[in-house]
């Protein structure tokens, strides 16, 4: 089943089970005779409101992300935490409502009943759905085409383990050898498709969705090379851990059927943080664009008076997942600044106008990018987006450069507050290190830290 279809089925299942839970709760509250009822309570209004609450919470914590061949225990654990948190929200909402009406505590006791009710119903619905999904995978329906990359012996061991558990949903279509001199058939039915350099050309034609890696734990160089070859492709990366890694606690593994695999490129942010980050992007952008509108009009007039040309400057940049978009900025250079082709701005760049130098120093030229943030092309915080010509060049020169394309680019980022403007390829390489550090440590806490640092740089006039 495709990711979209799985999410749609999940939505329908949760809709049915949350409504069923409300029906059971309503019957228990009104028709059981255990609680005094002054007239028949409203049925539809509270049911719609509570159902919307559950959908919002489930979406925020990531319960509507594909759980392909994932642990059902992990899903139940997250569901338990979410339902408990949602029930506490309802408890305090009813508590405040009761305080104004001087009613008894029975309605708050009923929340405990509803908590058990909704937890059982939604959990049962999802477990039935996962059982059906697992049976489909075991029957070969909805499996992911997979390649195994590694040395001959370890690849064969990993393949044998995968074959034992069809419920994992991996259909191994071929092997990738790390040593061309020893290429040979690992299995009669599964061919060797090529070497590490051939991976980018194999993923598309074979519709590869998962890449399983079977290397020795000391083979770090090849591991980085494999990750770099897979960057820019929508594939899952998992590695078979060395036994020493597991028993020494150096590797945290995901286990299905007791089968250990380490996810190399895991989810970058918890879903609730990702949703909150997007909400902050939208709210802050609207506030800055709206509250500062008179100032932005003055800036636009001064740009027009300072030099001929348009007020706004648009330039193609590469965003998340390699999708191009037009970045919007206040023009700070002459209108023919790139007649000789794209190049990085220098310290005393003659292309920058007099007023352009001023707005660059205060970072005011970046303000129109709030429109890009509202459109979803960018975020407030993230790696700076680069032009396609530089992305193509840097992807060849800098290992893991395309890892930056896994997240939305930002107006400011960790590299911007830690490193000067790009003037040479060495400057860019240094910034990439900061960008990769940010990506691997993404959190709301780090975003706030970057925002504070950026505000300090702006107040000190350290832009240029």
C-alpha positions as CSV (number, residue, x, y, z in Angstrom):
1,X,0.0,0.0,0.0
2,X,1.3,3.5,-0.9
3,X,2.1,6.0,1.8
4,X,-0.8,8.2,0.9
5,X,-3.2,5.3,0.8
6,X,-2.0,4.1,4.2
7,X,-2.5,7.6,5.7
8,X,-6.0,7.8,4.2
9,X,-6.9,4.3,5.7
10,X,-5.5,5.4,9.0
11,X,-7.6,8.6,9.0
12,X,-10.8,6.6,8.2
13,X,-10.0,4.0,10.9
14,X,-9.4,6.6,13.5
15,X,-12.6,8.5,12.5
16,X,-14.6,5.3,13.0
17,X,-13.0,4.3,16.3
18,X,-13.1,7.8,17.8
19,X,-16.8,8.2,16.9
20,X,-17.5,4.7,18.2
21,X,-15.7,5.5,21.5
22,X,-17.9,8.6,21.8
23,X,-21.1,6.6,21.2
24,X,-20.1,4.1,24.0
25,X,-19.2,6.9,26.3
26,X,-22.4,8.8,25.7
27,X,-24.5,5.7,26.3
28,X,-22.6,5.0,29.5
29,X,-23.0,8.6,30.7
30,X,-26.7,9.1,29.7
31,X,-28.4,5.7,29.6
32,X,-26.5,3.7,32.3
33,X,-28.4,5.3,35.1
34,X,-25.2,5.7,37.1
35,X,-25.1,9.5,36.7
36,X,-27.7,12.1,37.2
37,X,-28.6,13.9,34.0
38,X,-30.6,17.2,33.8
39,X,-32.0,16.8,30.4
40,X,-30.3,15.1,27.5
41,X,-26.8,16.5,26.8
42,X,-25.8,17.8,23.3
43,X,-24.5,14.8,21.3
44,X,-23.1,16.1,18.0
45,X,-21.3,19.3,19.0
46,X,-19.0,17.7,21.7
47,X,-18.4,14.7,19.5
48,X,-17.2,16.8,16.6
49,X,-15.0,19.0,18.8
50,X,-13.4,16.0,20.6
51,X,-12.8,14.2,17.3
52,X,-11.1,17.2,15.9
53,X,-8.9,17.4,19.0
54,X,-7.8,13.8,18.5
55,X,-7.0,14.3,14.9
56,X,-4.9,17.4,15.7
57,X,-3.0,15.6,18.4
58,X,-2.4,12.5,16.4
59,X,-1.1,14.5,13.5
60,X,1.1,16.6,15.7
61,X,2.9,13.6,17.3
62,X,3.4,11.8,14.0
63,X,0.7,9.1,14.2
64,X,-0.3,9.9,10.5
65,X,3.2,9.2,9.2
66,X,3.7,5.9,7.3
67,X,4.6,3.1,9.8
68,X,5.9,0.8,7.2
69,X,7.1,-2.5,8.8
70,X,7.4,-0.6,12.1
71,X,7.1,-1.9,15.7
72,X,3.5,-2.1,16.8
73,X,4.6,-1.8,20.4
74,X,6.2,1.6,19.5
75,X,3.0,2.8,17.9
76,X,0.9,1.7,20.9
77,X,3.3,3.4,23.3
78,X,3.0,6.7,21.4
79,X,-0.7,6.3,21.2
80,X,-0.9,5.8,25.0
81,X,1.1,8.9,25.7
82,X,-1.0,11.0,23.2
83,X,-4.4,9.8,24.5
84,X,-3.3,10.4,28.1
85,X,-2.2,13.9,27.2
86,X,-5.4,14.6,25.3
87,X,-7.5,13.3,28.2
88,X,-5.7,15.7,30.5
89,X,-6.6,18.6,28.2
90,X,-10.3,17.5,28.4
91,X,-10.0,17.1,32.2
92,X,-8.8,20.7,32.7
93,X,-11.2,22.1,30.2
94,X,-14.1,20.5,32.0
95,X,-12.7,21.5,35.4
96,X,-12.7,25.2,34.3
97,X,-16.2,24.9,32.9
98,X,-17.5,23.2,36.1
99,X,-15.9,25.9,38.2
100,X,-18.0,28.6,36.6
101,X,-21.2,26.5,36.9
102,X,-20.7,25.1,40.4
103,X,-21.3,21.5,39.3
104,X,-20.1,18.3,40.9
105,X,-17.0,16.3,40.1
106,X,-18.9,13.5,38.3
107,X,-18.1,15.0,34.9
108,X,-14.4,15.0,35.7
109,X,-14.6,11.3,36.8
110,X,-16.2,10.5,33.5
111,X,-13.0,11.7,31.8
112,X,-11.2,8.7,33.2
113,X,-13.9,6.5,31.8
114,X,-13.6,8.2,28.4
115,X,-9.7,7.9,28.6
116,X,-10.0,4.1,28.9
117,X,-12.8,4.0,26.2
118,X,-10.9,6.0,23.6
119,X,-7.6,4.2,24.3
120,X,-9.1,0.7,23.8
121,X,-11.1,1.7,20.7
122,X,-8.3,3.5,18.8
123,X,-5.7,0.9,19.8
124,X,-7.9,-2.0,18.7
125,X,-8.7,-0.3,15.4
126,X,-5.0,0.4,14.6
127,X,-3.9,-3.1,15.6
128,X,-6.5,-4.7,13.3
129,X,-5.3,-2.5,10.5
130,X,-1.6,-3.3,11.2
131,X,-2.4,-7.0,11.3
132,X,-4.0,-6.8,7.9
133,X,-1.1,-4.7,6.6
134,X,1.4,-7.3,7.9
135,X,-0.5,-10.1,6.3
136,X,-0.5,-8.2,3.0
137,X,3.3,-7.8,3.3
138,X,3.8,-11.5,4.0
139,X,1.7,-12.2,0.8
140,X,4.0,-9.9,-1.2
141,X,1.5,-7.0,-1.5
142,X,2.9,-3.5,-0.9
143,X,6.5,-4.7,-0.3
144,X,9.4,-2.3,-0.9
145,X,12.1,-3.0,-3.5
146,X,15.4,-3.3,-1.6
147,X,19.1,-3.6,-2.4
148,X,21.7,-4.9,0.0
149,X,25.1,-3.2,0.0
150,X,28.1,-4.8,1.5
151,X,30.8,-7.4,1.6
152,X,29.9,-10.9,0.2
153,X,29.7,-12.8,3.5
154,X,27.8,-10.1,5.5
155,X,25.4,-9.4,2.6
156,X,24.6,-13.1,2.3
157,X,23.9,-13.3,6.1
158,X,21.7,-10.2,6.0
159,X,19.8,-11.6,2.9
160,X,19.1,-14.9,4.7
161,X,17.7,-13.0,7.7
162,X,15.5,-10.8,5.5
163,X,14.1,-13.9,3.7
164,X,13.2,-15.5,7.1
165,X,10.8,-12.6,7.9
166,X,8.6,-11.6,4.9
167,X,6.6,-9.4,7.2
168,X,9.5,-6.9,7.1
169,X,8.3,-6.1,3.7
170,X,11.7,-6.1,1.9
171,X,11.9,-7.6,-1.6
172,X,15.6,-7.8,-2.3
173,X,16.1,-7.2,-6.0
174,X,19.8,-7.2,-6.0
175,X,23.2,-6.8,-4.3
176,X,25.7,-4.0,-4.5
177,X,29.3,-5.2,-4.0
178,X,31.8,-3.1,-2.2
179,X,34.6,-4.9,-3.9
180,X,34.4,-5.3,-7.6
181,X,37.2,-7.9,-7.7
182,X,35.0,-10.3,-5.8
183,X,31.7,-9.7,-7.5
184,X,29.7,-12.8,-7.9
185,X,26.2,-14.1,-7.4
186,X,25.2,-14.1,-3.8
187,X,22.0,-16.0,-4.6
188,X,20.8,-17.7,-7.7
189,X,17.7,-15.6,-7.9
190,X,19.2,-12.3,-6.8
191,X,21.9,-10.8,-9.0
192,X,24.8,-8.4,-8.2
193,X,23.7,-5.1,-9.8
194,X,27.0,-3.3,-9.6
195,X,29.3,-1.4,-7.3
196,X,28.9,1.6,-4.9
197,X,29.4,4.0,-7.8
198,X,26.5,2.5,-9.6
199,X,24.0,3.1,-6.8
200,X,22.5,6.4,-8.1
201,X,21.8,4.8,-11.5
202,X,20.2,1.6,-9.9
203,X,17.8,3.3,-7.5
204,X,15.5,4.9,-10.1
205,X,15.1,2.1,-12.7
206,X,14.6,-0.6,-10.1
207,X,12.2,1.6,-8.0
208,X,14.4,1.0,-4.9
209,X,12.7,2.2,-1.6
210,X,15.1,0.7,1.0
211,X,18.9,0.3,1.1
212,X,20.2,-2.3,3.6
213,X,23.9,-2.0,4.4
214,X,26.1,-4.9,5.6
215,X,29.6,-3.6,6.3
216,X,32.2,-4.3,9.0
217,X,31.8,-1.8,11.8
218,X,35.3,-0.4,11.1
219,X,34.5,0.4,7.4
220,X,33.5,4.0,8.1
221,X,34.8,5.4,4.8
222,X,32.6,3.1,2.6
223,X,29.6,3.8,4.9
224,X,30.0,7.6,4.2
225,X,30.4,6.9,0.5
226,X,27.2,4.8,0.4
227,X,25.2,7.5,2.2
228,X,26.5,10.2,-0.2
229,X,25.5,8.1,-3.2
230,X,21.9,7.7,-1.8
231,X,21.5,11.4,-0.9
232,X,18.9,13.1,-3.1
233,X,16.9,9.8,-3.5
234,X,13.8,9.0,-1.5
235,X,15.1,5.8,0.1
236,X,15.3,4.4,3.6
237,X,18.9,3.6,4.8
238,X,19.4,0.9,7.4
239,X,22.5,-0.9,8.5
240,X,23.1,-4.3,10.1
241,X,24.9,-3.6,13.3
242,X,28.0,-5.5,14.4
243,X,27.3,-7.7,17.5
244,X,29.9,-5.7,19.5
245,X,28.1,-2.5,18.7
246,X,24.8,-3.9,20.1
247,X,26.2,-5.4,23.4
248,X,28.4,-2.4,24.1
249,X,25.5,0.0,23.7
250,X,27.2,2.0,20.9
251,X,24.2,1.4,18.5
252,X,20.5,1.9,19.2
253,X,18.6,-0.5,17.1
254,X,15.0,-0.9,15.9
255,X,13.8,-4.5,16.2
256,X,10.9,-6.2,14.4
257,X,10.6,-9.9,15.0
258,X,13.8,-9.5,17.0
259,X,15.6,-8.5,13.9
260,X,18.0,-5.6,14.6
261,X,18.6,-2.8,12.1
262,X,20.0,0.7,12.7
263,X,18.3,3.5,10.8
264,X,21.1,5.7,9.4
265,X,19.0,8.7,8.4
266,X,16.3,8.8,11.0
267,X,13.5,11.4,11.4
268,X,15.2,14.7,12.0
269,X,12.7,16.2,14.4
270,X,9.9,14.8,16.5
271,X,6.6,15.4,14.6
272,X,5.2,17.7,17.3
273,X,8.4,19.8,17.1
274,X,8.2,19.9,13.3
275,X,4.6,21.0,13.4
276,X,5.4,23.7,16.0
277,X,8.4,24.9,14.0
278,X,6.1,25.4,10.9
279,X,3.5,27.2,13.1
280,X,6.2,29.5,14.4
281,X,7.4,30.2,10.8
282,X,3.9,31.2,9.7
283,X,3.1,33.4,12.8
284,X,6.4,35.2,12.9
285,X,6.4,35.8,9.1
286,X,2.9,37.4,9.2
287,X,3.8,39.5,12.2
288,X,7.1,40.8,10.6
289,X,5.5,41.5,7.2
290,X,2.3,43.1,8.7
291,X,3.7,45.1,11.7
292,X,6.7,46.4,9.7
293,X,4.7,47.2,6.5
294,X,5.3,51.1,6.8
295,X,9.0,50.5,7.2
296,X,9.2,48.1,4.2
297,X,7.4,50.6,2.0
298,X,10.1,53.3,3.0
299,X,12.9,50.7,2.2
300,X,11.4,50.0,-1.2
301,X,11.2,53.8,-2.0
302,X,14.8,54.3,-1.0
303,X,16.0,51.4,-3.1
304,X,14.2,52.9,-6.1
305,X,15.7,56.3,-5.4
306,X,19.2,55.0,-4.9
307,X,19.6,53.1,-8.2
308,X,17.7,52.1,-11.3
309,X,16.0,48.7,-11.4
310,X,13.3,46.7,-9.6
311,X,12.7,46.9,-5.8
312,X,12.6,43.2,-5.4
313,X,15.2,40.7,-6.6
314,X,14.3,37.1,-7.5
315,X,16.8,34.3,-7.9
316,X,16.4,30.6,-8.5
317,X,17.5,28.5,-5.5
318,X,17.4,24.8,-4.6
319,X,15.1,23.9,-1.7
320,X,14.0,20.8,0.2
321,X,14.4,17.5,-1.7
322,X,16.1,19.4,-4.5
323,X,13.0,21.3,-5.6
324,X,13.8,24.7,-7.1
325,X,12.0,28.0,-6.1
326,X,12.5,31.7,-6.6
327,X,13.9,33.4,-3.5
328,X,12.7,37.0,-3.0
329,X,14.9,39.8,-1.6
330,X,15.1,43.5,-1.5
331,X,17.6,44.4,-4.3
332,X,20.9,45.4,-2.9
333,X,23.0,45.3,-6.1
334,X,22.9,47.0,-9.4
335,X,20.3,45.6,-11.8
336,X,23.0,44.1,-14.1
337,X,25.1,42.6,-11.2
338,X,25.4,39.1,-12.7
339,X,25.8,39.9,-16.3
340,X,29.1,37.9,-16.2
341,X,27.5,34.9,-14.5
342,X,26.8,33.9,-10.9
343,X,29.5,34.4,-8.3
344,X,29.7,34.8,-4.5
345,X,29.6,38.3,-3.0
346,X,33.0,39.7,-1.9
347,X,33.8,41.7,1.2
348,X,33.9,45.0,-0.7
349,X,31.8,43.9,-3.7
350,X,31.5,46.8,-6.2
351,X,28.1,45.5,-7.3
352,X,26.5,46.4,-4.0
353,X,24.8,49.8,-4.1
354,X,25.1,52.5,-1.4
355,X,21.7,51.8,0.2
356,X,22.2,48.1,-0.5
357,X,25.2,48.1,1.7
358,X,23.2,49.6,4.5
359,X,20.3,47.1,4.3
360,X,22.7,44.2,4.0
361,X,24.4,45.3,7.2
362,X,21.1,45.2,9.1
363,X,19.9,42.1,7.1
364,X,16.8,44.1,5.9
365,X,17.4,42.7,2.4
366,X,16.2,39.3,3.7
367,X,12.7,40.6,4.9
368,X,10.8,39.7,1.6
369,X,11.9,36.1,2.2
370,X,9.2,35.9,4.8
371,X,6.9,35.5,1.7
372,X,9.0,32.3,0.8
373,X,8.5,31.2,4.4
374,X,4.7,31.6,4.2
375,X,4.6,29.7,0.9
376,X,6.5,26.8,2.5
377,X,9.6,27.1,0.4
378,X,11.7,28.2,3.3
379,X,11.8,28.2,7.1
380,X,13.0,30.9,9.5
381,X,15.9,28.5,10.6
382,X,17.8,26.2,8.3
383,X,20.7,25.9,5.9
384,X,20.8,28.8,3.4
385,X,19.5,27.8,0.0
386,X,22.0,27.8,-2.8
387,X,21.8,28.4,-6.6
388,X,21.5,25.3,-8.8
389,X,24.9,25.8,-10.5
390,X,26.6,25.9,-7.1
391,X,24.6,22.9,-5.7
392,X,25.7,20.8,-8.7
393,X,29.3,21.8,-8.3
394,X,29.4,21.5,-4.5
395,X,27.7,18.1,-4.5
396,X,30.7,16.8,-6.4
397,X,33.3,18.5,-4.3
398,X,31.9,18.1,-0.7
399,X,30.9,14.7,0.7
400,X,27.3,14.6,2.1
401,X,26.5,18.1,0.7
402,X,23.1,17.0,-0.5
403,X,22.2,16.0,3.0
404,X,21.4,19.7,3.4
405,X,18.5,19.2,1.0
406,X,16.6,17.0,3.5
407,X,15.3,20.0,5.3
408,X,13.7,23.4,4.3
409,X,16.3,26.0,3.8
410,X,16.2,29.0,6.2
411,X,16.6,32.7,6.3
412,X,19.2,32.3,9.0
413,X,21.0,29.2,10.4
414,X,23.7,27.8,12.5
415,X,26.3,28.4,9.8
416,X,25.3,32.0,9.4
417,X,25.8,32.9,13.1
418,X,29.1,30.9,13.4
419,X,30.8,31.7,10.1
420,X,31.4,34.7,7.8
421,X,29.9,35.2,4.3
422,X,31.0,32.8,1.5
423,X,33.9,34.1,-0.5
424,X,35.7,30.9,-1.4
425,X,35.0,27.2,-1.7
426,X,36.8,26.8,1.6
427,X,34.2,29.1,3.3
428,X,31.4,27.0,1.8
429,X,33.0,23.7,3.1
430,X,33.2,25.2,6.6
431,X,29.6,26.2,6.5
432,X,28.5,22.8,5.3
433,X,30.0,21.3,8.4
434,X,27.9,23.7,10.5
435,X,24.8,22.9,8.4
436,X,25.2,19.2,8.9
437,X,25.7,19.7,12.6
438,X,22.4,21.6,12.7
439,X,20.6,19.0,10.7
440,X,21.7,16.1,13.0
441,X,20.8,18.2,16.1
442,X,17.6,19.9,14.9
443,X,15.3,20.9,17.8
444,X,13.1,23.9,18.8
445,X,15.7,24.6,21.5
446,X,18.5,25.0,18.9
447,X,16.2,27.1,16.7
448,X,15.6,29.6,19.5
449,X,19.3,29.7,20.2
450,X,20.0,30.6,16.5
451,X,17.2,33.2,16.6
452,X,18.8,34.9,19.6
453,X,22.2,34.8,18.0
454,X,20.8,36.3,14.8
455,X,19.1,39.1,16.7
456,X,22.4,39.9,18.3
457,X,24.2,40.0,14.9
458,X,21.5,42.3,13.5
459,X,21.6,44.7,16.5
460,X,25.4,44.8,16.3
461,X,25.2,45.5,12.5
462,X,27.5,42.5,11.6
463,X,25.9,41.8,8.3
464,X,27.4,42.9,5.0
